[in-house]
Amino acid sequence: MTLKKQYDLVIVGGGASGFAAGYEAAHNGLDTVILEKGHSIGGSGNHVEGIFAVNSFMQKKHDDYKLTEEDALNEELSYSHYKADTNTWKQYIAGSADIIQWLDDLGVKWLDVEPLGSGERTWHLFDGRCEAVIHQVMAPKFQELGGEIATQHEVEELLTEGGKVVGVRVKNLADQTVSDIKAKNVILATGGYLNNKDLIAKYTNYNADQLIPCNSGKNTGDGLELAWNVGAQRYAMGMAMLFGGYIKDPDKPSYIYRYDEMNGAANQQSLLWINEKGQRFVNEEVVDNFSEAGNALFTQNKFYTVVDQKTIDHLQNEGLYKAMGTYDYHDTKLPHLQAELDEALGRNAKFLTKADSIEELADKLNLPELKATVDRYNELAAKGEDVDFGKSKDFMIPVAEGPFYAIEQGIGAFCTMGGLKVNLENQVLDQQGAAIEGLYAIGNDAAGMLIGDTYGPNMPGTEGGYCFYSGKHVADLLSK
């Protein structure tokens, strides 16, 4: 498409936050363009399952719903050890129910609002995930209102005059032409930096080789770099939204395992976990809080789930030991589990090892303490009491009937949160805490205001919800 030389608003990034801002800005009469570097829109937002709110019309339909705004605020501040910004959370919580109503009025379809693991009932689940919201609702309505979408357009530089951001320099990746676009305001909505190994290595405590991004692959810190280059404050780097364990397959794209039954069994059934020496290292019920599970797994250099054939048969034919952590796993069995294992073995998948005995499995993987670990684990399972780590007897499933499988995993992550400090208007702040005029950040680029060192799945959907909240919030402010 042919871009104009000037717009009221340029939005950098065509994901959930970008389209929330774009639709609302166009609805409010602003001449708006969304610049997306990829071939298609949605980005990691396509995979968002649900979003957070407090006291929504959906929550009020559930008799067991008791959460108050004050309790939500206090729980999130406590979870972050008060590294999160109190006023940002207060503002977001107070406006969260209105976002659910706004989306509903636009025609978004829902499944229900649910808890996740041991968390609160705050996860408002989209029918068709957020992919349906972006592609079937937000983008079409944005274009109907005159909004423009330019894919394969990468912003290379923010244009400034006298310290104010006045536009962008953009490259058309299809023909490599570069042009300048002036704008009254620019919003950064580029999704964070999870896919930038250099930034992960430099600014986080995570082992970048163990971290497995489960997202669009496009979140390379573009917006953060753009803002830092014009003097923005680097803020709240160092936290990724961890999934817990995730199959580590160097031969396949990571996204294919997101709803894979083998991955679900290995990571969400509280089965036996062992490290690179064959030692058990944690109560595997930590999977009930996937972010805490991720933290625990990063304490080890490697980790595996070890499972026997009897357990595989039980999960496939009889039922789950516990409900899975995502709504896609509402089924009570894993009917394709054995077929998935056999397929992986058939192509010599590097993450999966099978043996007829525990001793053979230990030899194949050089796990010197595995035999002693399994013997001890089976002894505790028979007694019905895990005196070593305190796991419930319901999940002390023996590893006794071969053949045996070891599934190597890394630690999955969906996004980073943070990189830029913003005020309550989502204006990007400079090194002294003053607003950089004309520049705003939303979604993952700005969500460091919400967190400490660990994402809070106790309130599921908070980052997805913040994408929609912050996008609409800024668009409404710019329309006044």
Secondary structure, DSSP 8 states (H G I E B T S, - for coil): ----SEEEEEEE--SHHHHHHHHHHHHTT--EEEEESSSSS-GGGGG--EE--SS-TTGGG-TT----HHHHHHHHHHHTTT-S-HHHHHHHHHHHHHHHHHHHHHT--EEEEE--TTS-S-EEEETTHHHHIIIIIIHHHHHHTT-EEEESEEEEEEEEETTEEEEEEEEETTT--EEEEEEEEEEE----STT-HHHHHHH-SS-TTTEEE-S-S--SSHHHHHHHTTTB-EES-S-EEEEEEEE--TTS-GGGGTT-HHHHHHHHS--EEEETTS---S-GGGGGSHHHHHHHHTTSS-EEEEEEHHHHHHHHHT--SS--SSGGG-SSS-TTHHHHHHHHHHTT-TTEEEESSHHHHHHHHT-TTHHHHHHHHHHHHHHT--TTT---GGG-----SSSEEEEEEEEEEEEE--EE-B-TT-EEEBTTS-EEEEEEE-GGGTGGGG-SSS--TTSTTHHHHHHHHHHHHHHHHHT-
